Amino acid sequence: MIIYKTKEQIELVRKSALLVSKTLGMLASEIKPGVTPKHLDQLAEAFIRDHAGKPGFLGLYGCPSTLLTSVNEQVVHGLPTDRPLENGDIIAVDCGVFMNGFYGDHAYTFPVGDISDERQRLLDTTLECLYRGIEQTCKGKRLGDIGHAIQALAEERGYGVVRELVGHGLGKKMHEDPQVPNYGRQGHGKKIKEGLVIAIEPMINMGTHKVHTLADNWTISTIDGQPSAHFEHNVAVVNGKPEILSTFDYVEEVLGERAALKHNKVL
């Protein structure tokens, strides 16, 4: 059953989502070659607790960490490890916060140092897929319109769209109805109504869409070993239109400063 949110409840989801956004922004300045995902996890837990939130993933379904960190061919649900990140890696960082009775949950895939043009194109396309899906989150449209928009762009550019994992409703529980696939047919699926709050999260692979679960029973990886990217926003339908409750501004401010510094060094 879909639980539609009041405007007051949407604001509470926004507060949780924005603490996730700030956490990802803090981590953006820490992600570099030599840093371990476990160190990032420790930083994130302390940051969230220092800002009056609780880690949303820690303990959920037995999750042992604050972050899920998926490196290179790992798609999602990667458990933080002690393996240092290397120049050229990409790392998807998924984070959740529970605050004021509501969850926030979103993700960003970061470049580590200098990445290849091929990997940058994957990141750019996946991010564009996210916003294509958000554009379809309007009153009167259907969930299939979201998935179709994401799938059409990704497959047009030669990428695989993961089928086994989907976006979801968000509220007092981390995962609520409805499921929000990243593939679909226009005009099909449940009708989108006012007050819907969902996490839209395309997971796009450089190769095949097929995935498998690793021996830790958490980490999901591409079956062909090709890289994967994952971006996620929390979106509400307000006055019939999509309103993004999370933001990548904190992340992009850090990445923009880093790019400018690198440019100045070249000059």
Disulfide bonds with the S-S distance in Angstrom:
none
